[in-house]
């Protein structure tokens, strides 16, 4: 048995390379892309990071704390009726869109209006790029602080 490739492939070695008339020649970049590494774990590490992310549970306010917040909201409504736009710091629970629980965030801004029917507070701050003022759900507020309430 002869191991010389010229002898083994003698019947085809001198034939011209076939070029298809129906299909265009593939670029070297496209040929290389066919054999590039396949990422079988695409998205897996993002999923692990999401599963490891922790959320806070929402604290339920007792009757006294809820009554104190209602008094502060009444003071705020009176100030808005008088034409004032006081600077107030709210602590708000924000539910997580992907899992149970959420997080608490602190928002400090001047109050523009109080929507008693919708139970929302409209702030002066605008949502980025939308031109719409940011609003807070009164039911998600856990604390209200500011000069207006220190008296």
N, C-alpha and C positions, 0 to 999 in steps of 0.2 A: 504494500500500500504506500503510495507516495503522498507526503504531507505538503508538498509544494503547492501553494494556492493557484499558481499559473497553470498547473497541470489539472488540479481538481476542478477549477472553474473555466477550463479552456473553451468550453462550448458557449459561454456567455460573456466572457471577459472583454471581448473586443466589440460587443454590440453598443450602439449609441444609447444614451439614457433616454427613456421615454418622456415626452412632454405632451401633456394633454392639450388638445386644441379647444376643448370645451371649458376648461377651468383655468383661471389665471395662475401664474406662478406664486406660491406662498412666500411672503417675505421671511427673512431670517428671524425677525422679531416675533412674528406669529408662530413660526415653527418652535421657537424656544418657549413660548407661552404654553404650548401643548404639554411640555414636559416639566413645567415649573412645579414647585412643591405644592402639594395639596394640604390645606389646613383643615384637618378633620375635626379639630376642636374649636372652630370658629364660633364665637359667642359663649363658649363654655366658661371662660374666666369671668366674663361679665355677669353671667348667671350666678356663679359662686359669690362674687362680690355683692350682688343684690341680695342673695340669701343671707349673707353675713351681716348686712346692714341692719342696725337696730332702730326701732322706733319707740317713742314714748306712748304711754297710754293716756287717754284724756282723763284729767281729774274732774270729778263732779263736785261742784260747789255746794256747800250746805246752805240752809235757808238764810242764815245771817249774812254770809258772804254775798249771796244773790241779792239780798235787800240792800246792802251797801252799794253794790254795783248799780242797782236801779236808782238809788239816790244820786249817785254821781252822774248817771245819764240824765236825770232831771235837771241837775245843775248845768250840765252841758247844753241841754235844750234851751234853758233860760238864757245862757250866755249867747247862744246863736240867735235867739229871738231879739236880743239887745244889739245885734249887729257885730258881735265879737266873733273872732275865729281863733279860739285859744289853742296853744300848743299843748298837746296831750301825748302821753306815752301809754300805749295799749300793749298788753301781753295777750297774745291770741294763739289758740290751738289750731294748727293747720293739718288736716287729715292727709295721710299719705295716699297717693293715688294707686299704689301698687300692692300695699299690704296693710294689715290691721295696724291701728295706731296712727301716729303722726309725730309732729314736733311743735314745740312752742317757739314763737318768735316775738320779738319786741319791735313795735312800730312807733316811731315818734314823728308826729306831723301835726300841722294845723288842721283843724276840723272845718270842713266846708259846709256840711249839712248833716242832718239826722233824719233818716227815713223811718218814721215811726210805724208805718204800715208794713214795709218790707223788713223791718228790724235790721237796718243796715246803717253804718256810719260812713259817710263820704268824706274822704280826705282830700287835701289840696294836691298831694302827690299824684302824678299821672303815671299810668302804666307805660313802660317804655315802648315807644313806637306806635301806641294805639290812640293817644290823645284822650283816653278815657280816664277819669279819676279813679284811684284805687278805692275799693270799698271793703269794709270789715263786717262780718256777720256778728251781730250782737250776741247771739247764743254761743259763739266760740270765744268770746272775750272772758279772760279770767282775772284781769287786773286793769285798773285805770288809774293813772297818776298824772299830776301836773299842778301848777300853781293855783289853778282854779279850785282845786279840792283841798288845799292845805289850810283853809280857814276853818 
